[in-house]
Amino acid sequence: MGFLGIHKIKESGSKSSYTFIGETCRVEGRIEVNGELVINGTVEGTIRCDTLFASKGSKIKGRIKARNATLSGIVESEVEVSEHLAINQTGELTGSISYGTLSVEPGGILSGKCLKVDSKGTKVVALEQIGSVSANY
């Protein structure tokens, strides 16, 4: 059974919100979350959130705008991550990518046009279209 919901968790007087999309859920359209978004299922559309976690087995197609993102699933998207973008060993990212910092674990795949931006959003380095980068050491 799929699960989609918002949970507010209080820690030391602060509020953090988490939104979960379960592994059997398929969502089409626009998702905007003020907080963390955890995707275990399939999303087609636009995602805007503070922090994105795309788990192993998840699939995302569309556009992503986040402060931080950790990808362990398959993502075919235009991705804009202002701070840190992490691609884990099961992650596969294909598309147009802009990021503040980037890490790719061994086994992770990055394929597309990459653009590094500084903390003010200024374009720093534009790389030509790359076939594929795989972090297999």
Phi and psi in degrees as GROMACS dihedral restraints (atoms count N, CA, C in turn):
[ dihedral_restraints ]
;  ai    aj    ak    al  type     phi  dphi    fc
    3     4     5     6     1   -78.0    20    10
    4     5     6     7     1   159.8    20    10
    6     7     8     9     1  -139.3    20    10
    7     8     9    10     1   127.2    20    10
    9    10    11    12     1  -136.3    20    10
   10    11    12    13     1   123.9    20    10
   12    13    14    15     1  -174.4    20    10
   13    14    15    16     1   168.7    20    10
   15    16    17    18     1  -114.8    20    10
   16    17    18    19     1   130.9    20    10
   18    19    20    21     1  -125.1    20    10
   19    20    21    22     1   129.9    20    10
   21    22    23    24     1  -101.3    20    10
   22    23    24    25     1   127.1    20    10
   24    25    26    27     1  -118.0    20    10
   25    26    27    28     1   127.1    20    10
   27    28    29    30     1   -96.0    20    10
   28    29    30    31     1   130.0    20    10
   30    31    32    33     1  -133.7    20    10
   31    32    33    34     1   118.9    20    10
   33    34    35    36     1    50.3    20    10
   34    35    36    37     1    44.2    20    10
   36    37    38    39     1    81.9    20    10
   37    38    39    40     1    -2.5    20    10
   39    40    41    42     1  -103.0    20    10
   40    41    42    43     1   159.4    20    10
   42    43    44    45     1  -112.0    20    10
   43    44    45    46     1   133.8    20    10
   45    46    47    48     1  -127.2    20    10
   46    47    48    49     1   135.4    20    10
   48    49    50    51     1  -111.7    20    10
   49    50    51    52     1   140.7    20    10
   51    52    53    54     1  -125.7    20    10
   52    53    54    55     1   135.1    20    10
   54    55    56    57     1  -118.3    20    10
   55    56    57    58     1   129.5    20    10
   57    58    59    60     1  -115.5    20    10
   58    59    60    61     1   136.1    20    10
   60    61    62    63     1  -116.8    20    10
   61    62    63    64     1   112.0    20    10
   63    64    65    66     1   -67.5    20    10
   64    65    66    67     1   162.8    20    10
   66    67    68    69     1   -64.2    20    10
   67    68    69    70     1   -24.4    20    10
   69    70    71    72     1   -97.4    20    10
   70    71    72    73     1     5.1    20    10
   72    73    74    75     1   -88.5    20    10
   73    74    75    76     1   143.2    20    10
   75    76    77    78     1  -126.1    20    10
   76    77    78    79     1   123.5    20    10
   78    79    80    81     1  -120.3    20    10
   79    80    81    82     1   131.7    20    10
   81    82    83    84     1  -121.3    20    10
   82    83    84    85     1   134.8    20    10
   84    85    86    87     1   127.5    20    10
   85    86    87    88     1  -147.1    20    10
   87    88    89    90     1  -111.2    20    10
   88    89    90    91     1   130.8    20    10
   90    91    92    93     1  -121.2    20    10
   91    92    93    94     1   122.8    20    10
   93    94    95    96     1  -124.4    20    10
   94    95    96    97     1   124.8    20    10
   96    97    98    99     1  -132.2    20    10
   97    98    99   100     1   127.6    20    10
   99   100   101   102     1   -90.6    20    10
  100   101   102   103     1    85.9    20    10
  102   103   104   105     1   146.6    20    10
  103   104   105   106     1  -148.1    20    10
  105   106   107   108     1   -98.2    20    10
  106   107   108   109     1   139.5    20    10
  108   109   110   111     1  -119.8    20    10
  109   110   111   112     1   124.6    20    10
  111   112   113   114     1  -113.0    20    10
  112   113   114   115     1   120.5    20    10
  114   115   116   117     1  -112.8    20    10
  115   116   117   118     1   119.8    20    10
  117   118   119   120     1  -109.6    20    10
  118   119   120   121     1   -14.8    20    10
  120   121   122   123     1  -106.6    20    10
  121   122   123   124     1  -140.0    20    10
  123   124   125   126     1  -119.6    20    10
  124   125   126   127     1   133.7    20    10
  126   127   128   129     1  -131.1    20    10
  127   128   129   130     1   130.6    20    10
  129   130   131   132     1  -122.9    20    10
  130   131   132   133     1   116.8    20    10
  132   133   134   135     1   145.6    20    10
  133   134   135   136     1  -150.6    20    10
  135   136   137   138     1  -107.4    20    10
  136   137   138   139     1   133.0    20    10
  138   139   140   141     1  -121.6    20    10
  139   140   141   142     1   130.4    20    10
  141   142   143   144     1  -133.1    20    10
  142   143   144   145     1   122.8    20    10
  144   145   146   147     1  -158.9    20    10
  145   146   147   148     1   170.8    20    10
  147   148   149   150     1   -74.0    20    10
  148   149   150   151     1   -53.5    20    10
  150   151   152   153     1  -134.4    20    10
  151   152   153   154     1   131.5    20    10
  153   154   155   156     1  -114.4    20    10
  154   155   156   157     1   132.6    20    10
  156   157   158   159     1  -121.4    20    10
  157   158   159   160     1   112.9    20    10
  159   160   161   162     1  -105.9    20    10
  160   161   162   163     1   109.5    20    10
  162   163   164   165     1   -78.3    20    10
  163   164   165   166     1   167.8    20    10
  165   166   167   168     1   -57.6    20    10
  166   167   168   169     1   131.8    20    10
  168   169   170   171     1    94.8    20    10
  169   170   171   172     1   -13.2    20    10
  171   172   173   174     1   -78.3    20    10
  172   173   174   175     1   157.2    20    10
  174   175   176   177     1  -136.3    20    10
  175   176   177   178     1   129.6    20    10
  177   178   179   180     1  -130.4    20    10
  178   179   180   181     1   132.9    20    10
  180   181   182   183     1  -136.4    20    10
  181   182   183   184     1   125.1    20    10
  183   184   185   186     1   145.6    20    10
  184   185   186   187     1  -130.4    20    10
  186   187   188   189     1  -131.6    20    10
  187   188   189   190     1   136.0    20    10
  189   190   191   192     1  -123.6    20    10
  190   191   192   193     1   132.5    20    10
  192   193   194   195     1  -131.8    20    10
  193   194   195   196     1   117.8    20    10
  195   196   197   198     1  -148.7    20    10
  196   197   198   199     1   161.8    20    10
  198   199   200   201     1   -76.9    20    10
  199   200   201   202     1   -45.8    20    10
  201   202   203   204     1  -134.9    20    10
  202   203   204   205     1   148.8    20    10
  204   205   206   207     1  -147.1    20    10
  205   206   207   208     1   138.4    20    10
  207   208   209   210     1  -122.9    20    10
  208   209   210   211     1   119.7    20    10
  210   211   212   213     1  -114.2    20    10
  211   212   213   214     1   121.8    20    10
  213   214   215   216     1  -120.7    20    10
  214   215   216   217     1    -4.2    20    10
  216   217   218   219     1  -109.5    20    10
  217   218   219   220     1  -160.6    20    10
  219   220   221   222     1   -99.2    20    10
  220   221   222   223     1   125.2    20    10
  222   223   224   225     1  -128.9    20    10
  223   224   225   226     1   120.9    20    10
  225   226   227   228     1  -117.0    20    10
  226   227   228   229     1   101.2    20    10
  228   229   230   231     1  -163.4    20    10
  229   230   231   232     1   165.0    20    10
  231   232   233   234     1   -91.0    20    10
  232   233   234   235     1   117.1    20    10
  234   235   236   237     1  -117.1    20    10
  235   236   237   238     1   127.4    20    10
  237   238   239   240     1  -125.5    20    10
  238   239   240   241     1   107.3    20    10
  240   241   242   243     1  -119.8    20    10
  241   242   243   244     1   114.0    20    10
  243   244   245   246     1   -73.7    20    10
  244   245   246   247     1   -28.5    20    10
  246   247   248   249     1  -109.7    20    10
  247   248   249   250     1   -97.6    20    10
  249   250   251   252     1  -113.9    20    10
  250   251   252   253     1   130.1    20    10
  252   253   254   255     1  -111.6    20    10
  253   254   255   256     1   122.0    20    10
  255   256   257   258     1  -118.7    20    10
  256   257   258   259     1   130.6    20    10
  258   259   260   261     1  -113.0    20    10
  259   260   261   262     1   113.8    20    10
  261   262   263   264     1   -79.2    20    10
  262   263   264   265     1   175.8    20    10
  264   265   266   267     1   -61.3    20    10
  265   266   267   268     1   -24.9    20    10
  267   268   269   270     1   -99.0    20    10
  268   269   270   271     1     0.6    20    10
  270   271   272   273     1   -81.5    20    10
  271   272   273   274     1   146.5    20    10
  273   274   275   276     1  -140.8    20    10
  274   275   276   277     1   115.5    20    10
  276   277   278   279     1  -118.8    20    10
  277   278   279   280     1   123.7    20    10
  279   280   281   282     1  -127.1    20    10
  280   281   282   283     1   129.6    20    10
  282   283   284   285     1   148.1    20    10
  283   284   285   286     1  -158.3    20    10
  285   286   287   288     1   -97.0    20    10
  286   287   288   289     1   121.4    20    10
  288   289   290   291     1  -126.4    20    10
  289   290   291   292     1   129.4    20    10
  291   292   293   294     1  -124.5    20    10
  292   293   294   295     1   142.9    20    10
  294   295   296   297     1  -155.1    20    10
  295   296   297   298     1   158.6    20    10
  297   298   299   300     1   -83.4    20    10
  298   299   300   301     1   -57.9    20    10
  300   301   302   303     1  -130.5    20    10
  301   302   303   304     1   158.1    20    10
  303   304   305   306     1  -138.9    20    10
  304   305   306   307     1   137.1    20    10
  306   307   308   309     1  -135.6    20    10
  307   308   309   310     1   139.6    20    10
  309   310   311   312     1  -128.7    20    10
  310   311   312   313     1   117.5    20    10
  312   313   314   315     1   -73.7    20    10
  313   314   315   316     1   156.8    20    10
  315   316   317   318     1   -54.2    20    10
  316   317   318   319     1   129.4    20    10
  318   319   320   321     1    99.5    20    10
  319   320   321   322     1   -24.3    20    10
  321   322   323   324     1   -70.5    20    10
  322   323   324   325     1   150.1    20    10
  324   325   326   327     1  -123.9    20    10
  325   326   327   328     1   132.2    20    10
  327   328   329   330     1  -127.1    20    10
  328   329   330   331     1   121.6    20    10
  330   331   332   333     1  -139.8    20    10
  331   332   333   334     1   121.3    20    10
  333   334   335   336     1   149.2    20    10
  334   335   336   337     1  -160.8    20    10
  336   337   338   339     1   -97.3    20    10
  337   338   339   340     1   122.9    20    10
  339   340   341   342     1  -112.3    20    10
  340   341   342   343     1   142.9    20    10
  342   343   344   345     1  -139.9    20    10
  343   344   345   346     1   119.7    20    10
  345   346   347   348     1   -88.1    20    10
  346   347   348   349     1   136.4    20    10
  348   349   350   351     1  -122.9    20    10
  349   350   351   352     1   152.2    20    10
  351   352   353   354     1   -86.6    20    10
  352   353   354   355     1  -179.1    20    10
  354   355   356   357     1   -63.3    20    10
  355   356   357   358     1   -18.9    20    10
  357   358   359   360     1   -93.2    20    10
  358   359   360   361     1     2.4    20    10
  360   361   362   363     1    86.3    20    10
  361   362   363   364     1     6.5    20    10
  363   364   365   366     1   -77.9    20    10
  364   365   366   367     1   134.5    20    10
  366   367   368   369     1   -68.7    20    10
  367   368   369   370     1   128.4    20    10
  369   370   371   372     1  -104.8    20    10
  370   371   372   373     1   -53.8    20    10
  372   373   374   375     1  -135.3    20    10
  373   374   375   376     1   128.6    20    10
  375   376   377   378     1  -109.7    20    10
  376   377   378   379     1   124.0    20    10
  378   379   380   381     1   -98.5    20    10
  379   380   381   382     1   144.4    20    10
  381   382   383   384     1   -66.0    20    10
  382   383   384   385     1   167.5    20    10
  384   385   386   387     1   -54.3    20    10
  385   386   387   388     1   128.0    20    10
  387   388   389   390     1  -110.5    20    10
  388   389   390   391     1   144.2    20    10
  390   391   392   393     1   -65.7    20    10
  391   392   393   394     1   -57.5    20    10
  393   394   395   396     1  -170.3    20    10
  394   395   396   397     1   143.9    20    10
  396   397   398   399     1  -123.8    20    10
  397   398   399   400     1   126.9    20    10
  399   400   401   402     1  -126.8    20    10
  400   401   402   403     1   129.6    20    10
  402   403   404   405     1   -89.2    20    10
  403   404   405   406     1    67.5    20    10
  405   406   407   408     1  -104.0    20    10
  406   407   408   409     1   105.4    20    10
